Amino acid sequence: METLSKGKRGGPRSWLIYPEIQLRLLAVNLIAVLFVGFSALAGLLFAARKLRDLGLKGNLPADHPFFEFLALQNASFVGTVGVVLALAVVISIVGTLLVSHKLVGPLYRIRKDLTELDSGKAIQPIRIRDGDYLHELVQLINRCALKPAKQVARKRAPASKSARRRSA
């Protein structure tokens, strides 16, 4: 399972650290934003249709200013909702990417460092940026990963002292 993006630096694919997680977060967030936006638009159009039907029921002529007002209002609502929805989508994408980087960046680092530890490389504390999430998890992993190394060092230290005493 490849998790690091292979896109060119600065390209859209390089914005993703863990594409399988970040793309799902983006999709869920965009679905929610689009659902709210289209629901609002549908509600406005439904209300406009009801008003038009009321005008027709009241036997207003087709060229009555009421219908002109409704047409103008519909155009205004659709345009406004369209612009607001487009801005919401952009803000949602940027916000989701920024927040997801603070979450998946540490996950990437934890996975990378634990893989190195598992392969037998020297134990180094995992470090993440100050603004990232999961600091408590990283601290716990560091304590657990470094504990065996400290215990081995303590066990070796008394043995080497007694060996020095015997040789003296």
N, C-alpha and C positions, 0 to 999 in steps of 0.2 A: 504494500500500500504506500504509494508515493504521496507525500504530504506537502512537500515544498514546491512552490510554483517554479516553473522553468521559463517564465516569460522574460522578455528583454527588460532590463532595468528601466523603470519609469513607465512601462506599458501596463495596461490593465491587469494582466495576469500576475505581474510582480506585486500588485497590491494585496494579493492573497497569500497568506502564510500557510494556512490549512484550508485549501479550497473546499474540501468536502464539508467542513463545518461552516465556514464563512458564507459559502453560496447558499446553504440551507437557511442561515440566519437572514441573509438578504432576501431570499424568496419569501419567507414567512412575514418579514417586515413589509415587503412590497405588497404582498397579498392583502395585509391588513390596511395599509394606506389606500390602496386602490379600492378595496371594498367600502371603506368609509367615504371616499370621494365619490364613487359611482352611486352609492346609496343616497348621499346628499343630492346629487344631481337628479337621480330618479325621483326623489321626494319633491324637488322643485318643479320638475316637469309634470309630475302627477298633479300637483296643486295648480299649475298653469292650465292644464287640460280641464280640470274641474271648473276653474273660473271661466274658461272659454265656453264650456257646456252650459254654465249658468247664464252667460250672456245670450247664448242661442235660445235657451229656454225662455228667457225674458223677451224674446222676439226682437232683439237689437239687430239692426241691419248690419250686413257684413262690412260695410265701410264706416261703422261707428268708431269713434275715437277709443272706446274701451278695448276693441280688438287690436288697434294700433299700439295702445299702451301695453297690452299683453305680449305682443310680438317683440316690442322693444325690451320689455322686462325679461322675456325668455332669452333673447340674444345676450343681454347683459349678464344674466345668471350663468348661462352656459360658458360665456367667455371668462367670467370671474372664477367659476369653479374649475375650468380648464387650466387657467394660469396658476391658481392656488394648488391644484392637484399636481401639476408639473413641478412646482417648487417643493411640494411635500415629498415627491418621489426623489428629487435630487438631495434634499436634506436627509431623507431616510437612508439613502445609499451612503452618503458621506458619513453620517452619524453611525450607521451600523458598521461600516468599515473601521472607523476610529475606535469604537468600543470593542469590536471583535479583535482588533490588534492587541488591545490590552489584556484580552483573555487568551487568545490562541498563541500569542507571542511567548508567554510563560509556558504554555503547554508544549510548544515546540522545543523550548530550551530544556524543560524537564525531560522530555523524551530523548533528546539528543544526549544530554549528560548521563542519564540512566543507561542508555545504550552503550556509551563509552565505559561506564562503570561495569556493566555486565560483561563487556568484552575484555575486562581485566586492566584497563587503563587506570592510571593513578586517580585517587579519589580527590576531587576538587569540589568545594561548595558550589552549588548552583546559584547563579546570580541573575536577577532580573531587574528591570528598570524600576525606578521609584514610582512612577505612575501606573505601573501594571497591576493587574489583579492577581490574586492567589499567593500573596506574600506568606500567609500563614501555612499554606501547603508546602511552599518551597522551604520554609524554616523547618517544618516537620520532616520533610524528606532529607534535608541536610543533617538534622540530628540523627535520624535513623541510619543514613548512609555512612556518616562519619563515626558513629558509635563503635562498629566492629573494628575500624582502624585504630581508634583510641584504645580499645581493649587489647588488641594485639600489641600495640606499643607498650602498654602497661605491663603486660605479661612478659615481654622481652626485657624490659628495663630491670626488674628484680633478678632475672636469670643472668643477665650480663654482670650485675653487681656481685652476685655470689660467685660467678666464674672468675671475676677479678680478684676477689678475696682469696680464692683457692690458689690462684697463680702467684699471689704475693708471698 
